[in-house]
Amino acid sequence: MEDLSWRSNKGLTMGVDLGDLLHRKKIEIKDLSGRWVAIDAFNTLYQFLSIIRQKDGTPLMDSQGRVTSHLSGLLYRTTNLIEAGVKVAFIFDGEPPSFKAETLAQRSETRDKAAAAWEEAKAAGQDGFKYAQAASRINSEILEDGRRLILAMGLPVIQAPSEGEAQAARMAARGDVELVGSQDYDSLLFGAPLVVRNLAITGKRKLPKKNIYVDVEPEIIDLEEGLARLGISRKQLVEIGIMCGTDYNSGLTRVGPKTALKLIREKGDLESILAEQEEKIDSFAQIREFFLHPNVTDDYEVRMKKPRVDEIVSFLVEERDFDRERVEKTAGRLEEEYKRGQSTLDRWF
């Protein structure tokens, strides 16, 4: 079974962290009613694989040992979003750029170390949940099962030629969707006008090493508002990201978002900054160009189709050992929302 984690830049800590610079507006799910959201599929699958686990860190599995955490999240949490009126399309990653190879190798090594630490913790009778989360991987079966369920639910699946976040940003920039749903700030570097975070993981979250739970609420970041408030261009925001470190480079030592912003305001561009730095950033111009003009496609369709309830039930209940009553009830809710949407459309024509 092929491990496809290398294809994704996704994990618990992902991309460049620009949270200290950008204003995040708290919203409620109902605020997204009637709006299309392009969801980064790999990002979301990783979130489900990470958080939907048993107390000892073991993911949900069927009787044959196949992981089902992601399927549970896709069905139940996505149906909740659709019932709230949110329209969702899932964007899948294609081939990563060649200059991402080193980062991907490092992440694979990190997951291997986390998996070993988890096994040690279990053997010692200790809490290894955080290691289990960090060891999350997507293989070919997980990926294809997720795609199969999304299609059976009647939701759009768009295959990106390269990075899913870049494709989602393109769709939002064209107005085919209104927001990009991702935990990453990279979506903003790719030009997404509006990014919604915490969409699929809204609820309570346990703080690491503490018996404390905090509320996780959806939040929106407005790219144009953020650039205007900071007094910079999107190109300069990309350069700030590169200085801090992205999925494609490690960044400058001891340079965080606030320091990077200060340098950009003083020098104007990354070339001028690097000319005075002892450190260099390999391929920074190529990375910047990739963020500003990524490999994307305009060949896609954003439209909900009628859910195939029988297929959902057959797949999850008969093949993956889900509870029949719960799956049938949820699939029925999904079908009712589709009918309600069609009825609303009919009244306009």
N, C-alpha and C positions, 0 to 999 in steps of 0.2 A: 504494500500500500504506500503510495508516494506521499511524502511529507511536503505540503505546499506552503508551509510557513514562510519559506524564502521569498514567495511571490508577494507577500504582504509586508507593509511597513507598520503593521498594527500590533498592538500589545497593550499592556496596562500603562506603560509610559511611552508615549508615541510622539514622533515629530518634534517640532520646535515648540517650546512653551512660552507663549506671549501673553499669558494670563495677567502678568503684572502691568501690562501696557494698555490692554483693551478693556473697554467697559462691557460688562456682561449684565444684561437686563433679565431679571427673573420673570418668568411667565408661567401661566398655567396651560395645560394641554388644550383646554377649550379655546385658548387664544389662537390655536393653529387650525381650528375647524374650517374646512373648505379650502385649505391651502395644500398644494403639492410640496412634498419634501423628498429630495433625492438622498437616499440613505446609503452611506458607505457600507457595503455588505460585509467585507472582510472585518472592518472595524467592529461592526455590530455582532458578528459571529464570535469574535474574540471576547467581546464583553459578556455574551451569554455563556461561553465556555468558562469564563473566569468566575462569574458570580453565581451561576446556577450549579451549586455543588452541595454535597452532603457535608455534615459538620467536620468530618476528618479530611475534607478536601477532595474526596473522590467525586468525579463528575457523575451525572445521571447516566445510566447505561441500560441497555436491554438485556434479555436473557443470554444473548450471545456475546456480551461484553462490548457491544458497539456503543459509542458515546451518543447520548441523545439530549444533552443539556441545551445545545443550540436549537434543536427542533422544538423543544418546550418553549424556549424564549420566543422563537419566531411565531409559533402559533398563538400562544396566549397573550403575549405582550403586544404583538402587532395587531391582533384583533381588538385589544383594548384601545389602541390608537385609532383604528378605523371606526370603532363605535363612537369615538369622540369627534369624528368628522375629519380626521387627518387623512390625507391621501398620500400614500407612500409608494415610491419606486426604489428598487434595490439596484445599486451599481456595483458590478464585480470588477476586480482588478484584472489587468492584462499583464504584459511583460514589463518588469521594472527596467529603468534605464541602467546602462552598464556601469555607471559610476556609483551605483548603490550596492555593488557586490560586497565591499568590505563591511558595510553596516549590517547587511543581511547575515554575513558569516559571524559577526560578533553577536548578533541576536540569537542565532542558533546555538552558539556556545553558552550564552547566558541561560537559555532554556534547559540545556543539558545539565548545567550546574544546579539549577533550581529543582529539576527532577531528582537529582541525586540527594539534594538537601531534604526534599520531601520524604524520600524513602528513609533517610536517616532519622528524621523526626518521628515518623510512624513507628520505626523499630524501637525508638527510645520512649514511646508513649507520650510524645510531646505534640503541641499544636503546630502542625505544618501547613496550615491553610494558605498562608501567604506564599509559601514555596509552590504549592499546588497551583495557585493562580498564575504565578510567574512561569510555570512549566507548560502552560496551555499551548497547544499546537493545532493547526488546521491541516488535515491530510486530505487526500483526494476524495475519500468517502464522505467526510464531513462537508466538504465544499459542494459536492454533487447532491447530497441529501438536502442541504439547505436550499439549493437552487430548485430542486424538484418540488419541495414543499411550497416555496414562494410562488412558483408557477401554478401549482394546484390551487393556491389561495386566490388566484386570479390577479395577482399583482405584477406590475411591469418588472422585468429583469433586463437590464442593459449591460452589455459586455463592453468594458472600456478597452481600448487598444493598449493602454499603459496604466497609469495610476487611476484608481477609482475616484479619488478625491478631485483630481483634475477634471475628469469627465463630468462629475456632479457639478463642479463649479461652472463648467461650460454650459450645462443645461440651465443653471440658474441665471447665468449672465444673458442667455438668449430669451429668458422669460418662460421657458417650457416647464420649469418648476420655480417655486418662489424661494425655497430655502434648501440648504444642504445640511443633512443631519450627520454629524460626526463629532467624536470627542477631540479630534485633532484640530489644532490651529492652522495646520498646513492648508486646509481648504481656503482660508483667507489669502494665503500667499498665492494660491492658484487663481484668485480673483472671485471667489464666491461672494456675492453681495450681502447675503445674510446666512449665518451659520447658527444652527440650533444644537446645543450640547445637552447631554443627559436625557435625550428623548426616549431611549429604549431602557434606561436603567433608573427611571424615576422611582423614588420610594425611600426606604431606610437603608443606610449603609453603615456597617460597623467600622470604626476607626481601627487601623492596625495596632495590635498589641494592647488594645484597650477595650473594656466592656462597655463602650459608649457607642450609641447609634446616632447618626445625624441624618437630616432630611436631604435627599438629593432631588433637586428641582430643575426643570428645564430652564435654559437660559439662552438668550439670543445675543449674538454679536453682529453689529452693523458695520461692515467694512468702510463704507463711505464716511459714516459718522466718526469712526475711529481714526481714519487718516486725517480728517479735518481737525479733529481735536488735538492730534499729535503734531499737526503741521508738516506732514511728510507725504510723499507719493507712495503708490503701491510698490514701485521699484525699490524705493528706499526701505519699505517694510520688509521686502524680500531680502535685502542686504542686511537688515538687522537680524533676520532669521538665520542667515548664513553665518554671521558672526557669532551667534549664540549656539549654532549647531543644528542641523536639520537631519532628515532621514538620509541625506547624501554626503554629509561632511560633519566633522567633529567640532568645528568652531574654534574660536580663540580662547586661550586659557584665561580664566578669571574674568570673562566678559559675559555678563548677563544682559537681559533685555534693557534695563535702565541705562547701563553703561553704553550699550550698543546704540541706543537712541541718542545719547549725549554725543557720541562720536559722529554719528550721521549728521546731527544738527551743526556740529562744528566744521566737519570736512566736506559734507555734501554727498559723497559717494564712496563706495567700497574701495575703489582703486586708490583714492587719496589716503584712505585710512591705512590700507595695507602697505603703502609706500613708507609709512613711518613705524610699522610693526616689525619686530624681529621674527614673529611667526608668519607663515604663509598659509593660505588655504588653497589646496590643489583643486583645479578645475572650477574655481568659483564662478567664472564667467559662464561656463557651460551650465552649471547648476542654476544660476540666476536666469539664464535664457529658458531653461526647462520650466521654471516656475511661471515665467511671463508668457511663454508660448509652448505649452505642453502638447504632447501627442494625444489628440482627442478625435472623436467622430461626431458628426451631426446626423448619422444614420441610426435613428432609434424611434421608438413609439412610446409615448407616455399615456397609457389608457388602462383603466381597470377592466377586467373581464369577469364573467360569471365564475364564482368559485366552483370547483369540481369537488363537491362534498364527498361523494363516494370514494374518490381517489384519496382525499385527505384521510378519511377513516381507514381505508384499506391499508394505506402506507403506514400510518402511525400506530394503528391498533393491531393489525394482523402481522406487520413486518417488524415493528419496533416496540411492541408490548405496552403501548400507552393505554390508559383507562378508557374504555369505549364510551361510557356515559359522558365523561368530561369532554372528550374529543368531539363527539356528535353534537353536544350542546354548543361548544365553541364554534364548530364549523357552521352550525345552524345560525348562530348570531352573525357570522360573517356573511352568509347568504342573505339574511334579512337586510343587512346594511347595503348590500349590492342592490337588492330590489328597491330599497328606499331611495337610493341614489338614482336608479333608472326612472323611478316614478317622478322624481324631481325634475330630471332632464325632460321627460315627456311633456311636462306642463309648460316648458319653454317653447315647444314647437307645435 
